[in-house]
């Protein structure tokens, strides 16, 4: 842990970061832009004791591959995340096989990406945005997607320990409707039960 906070390096173009800013403070994280060259990334990983290297837009596959290898040589503690464009399914599958720990949407805001990266580090799972999720992905992959307003309401009552019929009464809906939303919450969070869903939601800041 760097005394400036946990450091996340970003190589490539990410519109969520302010133009011209060399670094951005986001909660306990310091997000630092780094030149998308092997030596520059390696030096930054060592200098900042970085925990994540995010490969953003404008980096081709050959360059990505070189940067992933460089990160691994620089530190055994650094994880790699890739930000991909819409519908980029084939690339997400490829980079999961090559050891990428998270594959998220290039248009995602900084705060959401950092929440997911924290979740990945806490659980040891791999996260793929729902937009890229494919059936052939490894079993330990969690497809991350946002909860709807109603699903968040149901999650709130799950945290209170309420059963389906109690949640139904609170929301003025049927028990079957609540059951439908509970199943969606579990599926979106990759959870086997309510307790696990609440824990994963807490890790994601939902």
Residue pairs with C-beta under 8 A, 6 or more apart in sequence:
1 49
2 30
2 48
2 49
2 50
4 30
4 48
5 25
5 28
5 29
5 30
6 28
6 29
6 30
6 51
7 29
7 30
7 31
7 32
7 48
7 49
7 50
7 51
8 29
8 30
8 31
8 32
8 50
8 51
8 52
8 53
8 54
8 114
8 117
9 32
9 33
9 34
9 41
9 44
9 45
9 48
9 50
9 52
9 53
9 54
10 17
10 31
10 32
10 33
10 34
10 54
10 56
11 33
11 34
11 35
11 36
11 41
11 53
11 54
11 55
11 56
11 59
11 67
12 36
12 54
12 55
12 56
12 57
12 58
12 59
12 83
13 56
13 57
13 58
14 54
14 56
14 57
14 83
14 106
15 106
15 107
16 107
16 108
16 109
16 110
16 113
17 24
17 31
17 33
17 110
18 24
21 33
22 32
22 33
23 30
23 31
23 32
23 33
24 30
24 31
24 110
25 31
26 110
26 111
26 114
27 111
27 114
29 114
30 48
31 110
31 114
32 44
32 48
32 50
34 40
34 41
34 44
34 53
35 41
36 55
36 58
36 59
36 63
36 67
38 66
38 67
38 70
39 70
41 53
41 67
41 70
41 71
41 74
42 70
42 71
42 73
42 74
44 50
45 53
45 71
45 74
45 75
45 78
46 74
46 75
49 75
49 77
50 75
50 78
51 77
51 78
51 79
51 121
52 78
52 79
52 80
52 81
52 117
53 67
53 71
53 78
53 79
53 80
53 81
54 80
54 81
54 82
54 83
54 113
55 64
55 67
55 68
55 80
55 81
55 82
55 83
56 83
56 106
57 83
57 85
57 106
59 67
61 91
61 94
64 82
64 95
65 98
67 80
68 80
68 98
68 99
68 100
71 78
71 80
72 78
72 99
79 101
79 102
79 117
79 120
79 121
80 99
80 100
80 101
81 100
81 101
81 102
81 103
81 104
81 113
81 117
81 120
82 91
82 92
82 95
82 100
82 102
82 103
82 104
83 104
83 105
83 106
83 108
83 113
84 91
84 92
84 103
84 104
84 105
84 106
84 132
85 106
86 105
86 107
86 131
87 131
88 132
89 132
89 134
91 103
92 103
92 128
92 132
92 134
92 137
93 134
93 136
93 137
95 103
96 103
96 126
96 128
96 137
96 138
96 141
100 126
101 120
101 126
101 127
102 116
102 117
102 120
102 126
102 127
102 128
103 127
103 128
103 129
103 132
104 112
104 113
104 116
104 127
104 128
104 129
104 144
105 129
105 131
105 132
108 129
115 204
115 205
116 127
116 144
116 204
118 203
118 204
118 205
119 125
119 127
119 144
119 200
119 203
119 204
120 126
120 127
122 203
123 142
123 200
123 203
125 140
125 141
125 142
125 190
126 138
126 140
126 141
126 142
127 141
127 142
127 143
127 144
128 137
128 141
128 142
128 143
128 144
129 143
129 144
129 145
130 143
130 144
130 145
130 188
131 145
133 141
133 143
137 143
142 189
142 190
142 200
143 188
143 190
144 188
144 204
145 188
147 155
147 184
147 185
147 188
147 206
148 184
150 171
150 181
151 181
151 184
151 185
151 188
152 206
153 171
154 167
154 171
154 178
154 181
154 182
154 185
155 185
155 197
155 198
155 201
155 206
157 166
157 167
157 170
157 171
158 167
158 182
158 185
158 194
158 197
158 198
159 198
162 170
164 175
164 178
164 179
164 182
165 175
165 178
167 178
168 174
168 175
168 177
168 178
171 178
182 194
185 191
185 197
185 201
186 192
186 193
186 194
186 197
189 196
189 197
189 200
189 201
189 204
190 200
191 197
191 199
191 200
